[in-house]
Amino acid sequence: MAKSIKVNQKKRGRPATGRDPVSAVRLPAALTVVVDEWAQNHETNRSEAIRRLVELGLTVRTKTRPAGRLRAAVVAGPPRPKNEPSAGVGSQRGP
């Protein structure tokens, strides 16, 4: 039996442009201007500037304030024991 001729099938769709996944980000106009200025000062484009700024932000160690419920718990302080009377409204009884 004769061997059949192999035909290379074309792949469908757009060719891959890179190996990293795309992450889209919405930025306010004012922040976009600041990122563009940073990119221009560092001789790079906006995409590379955002990548580098995110990396910088993730590597810098700062003392941050807790946010949301955690911040509310810190501001409120430790919980009081149940047997301790509160000094709030309605805690005083009149004659």
C-alpha positions in Angstrom: 0.0 0.0 0.0 1.3 3.5 -0.9 2.0 6.1 1.8 -0.5 8.9 1.9 0.7 12.5 1.5 0.7 14.5 4.7 -0.9 17.9 4.6 -0.2 20.5 7.2 -3.4 21.8 8.6 -3.4 25.5 9.4 -4.1 26.5 13.0 -7.2 28.6 13.5 -7.2 31.9 15.3 -4.7 34.6 16.0 -1.2 33.4 16.6 0.0 33.6 20.2 1.9 36.9 21.0 3.4 35.9 24.3 3.3 33.3 27.1 2.1 35.6 30.0 -1.7 36.0 30.5 -3.2 39.4 29.8 -4.5 41.4 32.8 -6.6 44.4 31.9 -6.7 47.3 34.4 -9.0 50.4 34.5 -7.2 53.5 35.7 -8.6 56.9 36.4 -7.4 59.6 33.9 -5.3 61.3 36.5 -3.5 58.1 37.4 -2.9 57.3 33.7 -1.2 60.7 33.2 1.1 60.0 36.2 1.9 56.5 34.9 2.6 58.0 31.4 4.9 60.6 32.9 6.8 57.9 34.9 7.1 55.8 31.8 8.5 58.8 29.8 11.0 59.6 32.6 12.2 56.0 32.6 12.2 55.7 28.8 9.7 52.9 28.5 6.0 52.4 27.4 2.9 52.4 29.6 2.6 48.6 29.8 6.2 48.1 31.0 5.8 51.1 33.4 2.7 49.5 35.0 4.5 46.1 35.3 7.5 47.7 36.9 5.4 49.9 39.2 3.4 46.9 40.4 6.7 44.9 41.0 8.0 47.9 43.0 4.8 48.2 45.0 4.9 44.5 45.9 8.6 44.5 47.0 8.6 47.6 49.1 8.0 47.0 52.8 5.9 49.7 54.5 3.9 50.0 57.6 0.4 49.9 56.3 -2.8 50.7 58.1 -5.4 47.9 58.2 -8.5 48.5 56.1 -12.2 47.7 56.5 -13.3 45.4 59.3 -9.8 44.8 60.5 -9.3 48.6 60.9 -12.6 48.9 62.7 -11.5 46.2 65.2 -8.2 47.9 65.8 -9.8 51.3 66.4 -12.5 49.8 68.7 -9.9 48.1 70.8 -10.1 44.7 72.5 -13.5 43.4 73.4 -14.7 43.9 77.0 -15.6 41.0 79.3 -19.3 40.3 79.5 -19.5 40.8 83.3 -18.1 44.4 83.0 -20.8 47.0 82.7 -20.6 49.4 79.8 -20.5 53.2 80.2 -22.8 53.8 77.3 -26.3 55.3 77.2 -28.9 53.4 79.1 -26.4 51.7 81.4 -27.3 54.0 84.3 -30.6 53.2 86.1 -32.6 56.0 87.7 -34.7 55.8 90.9 
